[in-house]
Amino acid sequence: MSRLRPEYFDDLYARDPDPWDFEACDYEAGEYAATLAALEPPYASALEVGCSIGVLTAQLAERCERLLAIDVAERALEQARARAPEVTFERREIPEEWPDGPFDLIVCSEVLYYLDPDGLDETVAAIERTLVPSGSLLAVHWRRRTRTYPLLGDEVHERLRHLGWPRAVALSTPDYALERFDRP
């Protein structure tokens, strides 16, 4: 299955401004709490990949001096900008438009399984290129099968483990996997 392109997300947000119910869903609130608990702030320069409407972004901003949040859907970014005006938001498609960095934190929450295997490999190479030594990669992904996503969350995390970086945090629930990798 090929990766999901920006048009998919544009259509999704055109139909529903919060298609995954980020603002009110107990599952999302619990996942965000676990994500934030896995961090060791402060971070000087952070990147959030796939920020959507910015619910997690606003919480990450409190732990980062500078936060660049990216997404492919402009409608989502409009909401995110209103929610967290102190954050820098940019419309970018990964891996082709990966920002230059450097970053001491990269957060990939519920996003890398939208890529195909080649796109994931290119994204992992971009993470390696832009994450500073002693920086952290925090990845969180839904583990259950879907009809839409090209990859499973477990496949994404298995590929990230191939970086060979120590896992400072590893949490696995029936619904999601959360890992923080600290680059040596």
C-alpha positions in Angstrom: 0.0 0.0 0.0 1.4 3.4 -0.9 1.7 6.2 1.6 -1.1 8.6 2.4 -0.7 11.9 0.6 -1.7 15.4 1.6 -4.9 15.2 -0.4 -6.1 12.4 2.0 -5.7 14.7 5.0 -7.1 17.8 3.3 -10.3 15.8 2.5 -10.4 14.4 6.1 -10.2 17.9 7.7 -12.7 19.3 5.2 -15.3 16.8 6.4 -14.4 17.1 10.1 -12.2 19.8 11.8 -11.2 17.2 14.5 -11.4 13.9 12.7 -9.7 11.9 15.6 -11.5 13.7 18.4 -8.2 15.0 19.8 -10.0 17.6 21.9 -12.3 15.4 23.8 -11.3 11.7 23.5 -10.2 10.0 26.7 -7.8 7.7 24.8 -6.0 10.7 23.3 -5.8 12.5 26.7 -4.3 9.4 28.2 -1.8 9.0 25.4 -0.8 12.7 25.7 -0.3 12.3 29.4 2.0 9.3 28.8 3.8 11.1 26.1 4.5 14.1 28.3 5.5 11.9 31.2 8.1 10.2 29.0 9.9 13.5 28.3 12.8 15.1 30.2 12.4 18.8 29.6 13.5 21.5 29.0 14.4 21.2 25.3 16.1 24.0 23.4 14.8 23.1 19.9 12.1 20.6 19.2 10.2 19.3 16.2 6.8 17.8 16.3 5.9 15.9 13.1 2.3 15.7 12.2 0.9 18.1 14.7 -2.7 18.1 13.4 -4.9 20.6 15.3 -2.2 21.3 17.9 -3.7 19.7 21.1 -0.4 17.9 22.0 1.6 20.8 20.5 0.3 23.3 23.0 1.4 21.0 25.8 4.8 20.3 24.3 5.3 24.1 23.9 5.4 24.4 27.7 8.5 22.1 27.7 10.4 23.6 24.8 12.2 26.9 24.2 11.5 26.6 20.5 9.1 24.3 18.9 8.6 23.8 15.2 5.4 21.8 14.5 4.7 20.5 11.0 1.7 19.0 9.2 0.5 18.4 5.6 -3.0 19.8 6.2 -3.5 23.5 6.1 -6.9 23.3 7.8 -5.4 21.5 10.7 -2.5 24.0 10.9 -5.0 26.9 11.1 -6.5 25.4 14.2 -3.1 24.6 15.7 -1.9 28.2 15.2 -4.9 29.5 17.1 -4.3 27.0 19.9 -0.6 27.6 20.3 0.4 31.0 18.8 3.9 30.8 20.4 4.8 27.8 18.3 6.2 28.0 14.7 4.0 26.0 12.4 4.8 25.0 8.8 3.0 23.0 6.2 5.5 20.3 5.1 5.3 16.8 3.7 7.8 14.3 5.0 10.2 13.0 4.1 10.8 15.4 1.2 10.3 18.6 3.1 12.0 17.5 6.4 13.3 20.6 8.2 17.0 21.2 8.6 17.3 21.2 12.4 19.2 20.6 14.5 16.8 19.4 17.1 17.3 18.0 20.6 13.8 16.5 20.6 11.8 15.1 17.8 8.2 13.9 18.5 6.5 11.6 16.0 3.1 10.9 17.5 0.6 8.8 15.4 2.2 9.8 12.1 4.9 7.6 10.7 2.6 4.7 9.8 1.1 7.0 7.1 4.3 6.4 5.1 5.2 3.5 3.0 8.4 1.5 3.8 10.7 3.7 1.6 9.2 6.9 3.0 9.8 5.6 6.5 13.4 4.8 5.7 13.9 8.3 4.3 12.3 9.8 7.4 14.5 7.7 9.7 17.5 9.0 7.8 16.3 12.6 8.2 15.8 12.0 12.0 19.4 10.7 12.2 20.6 13.7 10.2 18.8 16.4 12.4 18.7 15.0 15.9 21.7 16.1 18.0 23.9 13.7 20.0 22.1 13.2 23.4 18.8 14.3 21.8 15.6 12.3 22.1 13.2 10.8 19.6 9.8 10.2 21.1 7.5 8.0 19.0 3.9 6.9 19.8 1.8 4.9 17.4 -1.5 3.1 17.3 -0.9 -0.7 17.3 -4.1 -2.1 15.9 -4.7 -2.8 12.2 -6.5 -0.3 10.1 -7.8 -0.4 6.5 -6.2 2.9 5.6 -2.6 3.1 7.1 0.2 1.6 5.0 2.2 0.5 8.0 1.3 -0.9 11.5 2.6 1.0 14.5 4.6 -2.0 15.6 6.3 -2.0 12.2 7.3 1.6 12.6 8.7 1.0 16.1 10.6 -2.1 14.9 12.2 0.1 12.2 13.1 2.8 14.8 14.8 0.2 17.0 17.1 -0.5 14.1 18.7 2.9 14.9 20.4 1.1 17.7 19.8 4.0 20.2 19.0 3.1 23.8 15.4 3.2 24.8 14.9 5.4 27.8 11.2 4.8 27.9 9.3 1.8 26.5 5.5 1.5 27.0 3.3 -0.9 25.2 -0.5 -1.1 25.7 -2.9 -3.1 23.5 -3.7 0.2 21.7 -0.4 2.0 21.4 3.4 1.7 21.6 5.4 4.6 23.1 9.2 4.7 23.1 11.7 7.4 23.8 15.1 6.8 22.1 18.0 8.8 23.4 20.8 9.3 20.8 24.2 8.5 22.2 
